Amino acid sequence: MTVLAVLFAVLGAASNAVGTAFQRKAASTVPHGGGLGLLRALVRRPAWTIGIAGVVGAAVFQALALINGPLALVQPLFILELPFALLIAVPLMHRPLSAQAWWAVGAILAGLALVLLATAPSGVHQQAPMTRWTPVLLLCLGTMAAAVLLARPGRSPLFRAAALGAAAAVGNALTAALMKSATGRLADDGLPAFLTTWQTYGFAVTGVCALLLLENALQAGPLVASQPALTVGDATVSLLIGVTLFDEHIRTGWWLVPEAAGVLVLLWGVLRLTRVVPALGDVVH
């Protein structure tokens, strides 16, 4: 089951990389505006349609991964989206990657592997009582709302992109948790249970909100600001939700040392790689 979870999560990360690349291409062609107006402008662009197809494919793979493995394992693997996005763009560059870019990709892979090996996430629960859902929902939704308020027009593009990227990350993590619970109902009790559980409609709503926040983060400022917050934030919040909501387990004690080392290596790789990604955005315009 864990092997299947890892496989589907990696496929989901690759599909999401395709989606993000084309969404960025579409968002970059809209010079002004935000919110629902931005979404109305994007739906008329073919690149956005391709991007959404990638996102839908990622959601399917994500659901399959969450059925087969813990949230604390599946969501961190979506960090692979960033190196996948770079590798997808390589043919468009018509030149090899620099040594620094390859070092950054290697750091991301090494850091992620170290974190997952050290934490060793495990857990079989797919449902949680409402007494646990309530504080998770309030905290996540409150954080998203606060980030949107902080990212008001007039702030610097770097700050706005980072704040909106963080809000999208929290939304993605919450969507994954709701999806895990809903797909668990589908696997255990069939389609009628899936259609009547509140989590099904919850992940649909939060997923749309997270998508809208992502579109605005991509438009608000450079990728170097939004991508680290989005990538690392999603993994971190998902791990916390998995532990607190679904009773998933990670190793602590002295294991915190290699876990912290892995996070630092991973963060360095993400920050370094995002210095390459903005240049790649011009290639696909």
Secondary structure, 3 states (H helix, E strand, C coil): CHHHHHHHHHHHHHHHHHHHHHHHHHHCCCCCCCHHHHHHHHCCCHHHHHHHHHHHHHHHHHHHHHHHCCHHHHHHHHHHHHHHHHHHHHHHHCCCCCHHHHHHHHHHHHHHHHHHHHHCCECCCCCCCHHHHHHHHHHHHHHHHHHHHHCCCCCCHHHHHHHHHHHHHHHHHHHHHHHHHHHHHHHHHCHHHHHHCHHHHHHHHHHHHHHHHHHHHHHHCCHHHHHHHHHHHHHHHHHHHHHHHHCCECCCHHHHHHHHHHHHHHHHHHHHHCCCHHHHHHHCC
